[in-house]
Amino acid sequence: MAKKKQKQLTITLVRSPIGYSKRQKATLKAMGLRKVNQAVVQNDTEVMRGMIDKVSHLVTVVEA
């Protein structure tokens, strides 16, 4: 059985989370983002899309 290749997302932190809630900071940490202009590649899942939605004002997303 052939394994389906999952889409990838490149997520970049473009604004500092200083001044935002602990919950939003924890979401960024769970995504693997620590510093401004840092980019991570994550699988395109419903969970990741939900996390992106919660911090969309701090990140940019590009399909890899």
ABEGO torsion letter per residue (X at the ends): XBBBBBBBBBBBBABBABGBBAAAAAAAAAAGBABBGBBBBBBBBAAAAAAAAAAAAABBBBBX
